[in-house]
Amino acid sequence: MAKRYKLQVDLSPTQLAMLDELQDIGQLRTKKELLDNALTLLKWAVQQKKEGRTVVSMEQSLPHVGGRIIELVVSSSRASLRT
């Protein structure tokens, strides 16, 4: 069995409420599941940036028909998301 580590973080009430909301929206049973999902998404975004891609959110309507596109910008991780 792989070695396990515990992680302790200091969060503001607002940040804790955000985690609780995301856990609820994602129907995740535990904060560990939430962290696993967040790490997967961040790892994917970093890999995309390393490969020279832009990570965006796009409305489901076709972009050439006027769907809005928003680029992902993560201020606290800006350096790691740059190519």
N, C-alpha and C positions, 0 to 999 in steps of 0.2 A: 504494500500500500504506500502511495506517495506521502511524503511528509506534508503536514498541514501547518499553516501559520494563522495566528489571529491578528486582526487589524482593528485598531481603535482610532476613531476620528472625532474631532471636535466640530460640531455642526451648530449653526444658528437654528432657532425655531423655524425660520422660513425655509432653510435648507432641508430640515427634517420633514417638514410638511410636504415639500416638493418630492422627496424620496417616497413618502407614504402615498402621495397621489400617483406617482409613476408606477409604484408597485401595484396599486389598485387598478389603474388603467390597463396595465399589462397582465393582470390576473396572475401575478407572481406570488408564490406562497411565502417567500423569505427575502430578506435583504441580500442574501448571497445570490439568489437567482437574479435579482435586480442588478447586482454588481457584475455577474457573469454576462448578462445582456449588454450592459454599458461597455464593458471591456471589449466584447466582440465587435460592437459598433465602432468604438474608437480605433481598434486595431485595423478594421476594414478601411476606415476613413484615412488613417495614416498611410496604409498601403496604397490606396488610390492616389494620394498626393505624391508619394514617392515615385509612382509610375507616371507622373505628369498630368494626372486627371484633376478636374475640378469636381468637388462633391457638392451636389445641389439637391434641393427639393423642388419638385415640379408638380403643378396642378395636373390632374388627370387628363384635362383636355389637351389636345395636341399642341406642342409649343409653337408651331408655325401658325396656329389658329389664334394665338394670343394667350396661351396658358402662361401663367406667371412662374418664373424660375428664380429661386433664392439660393445664393451660394452659402455653404456652411462656413462660418467663421467662429472658431473657438478661441476666445481671447487668452485664456490661461494656458492654452497649448499651442498658441500660434506658431512658435518656433518649430515644434515637432510636426506640424502639419504643412510646413513649407517644403517645397521640393528642392 
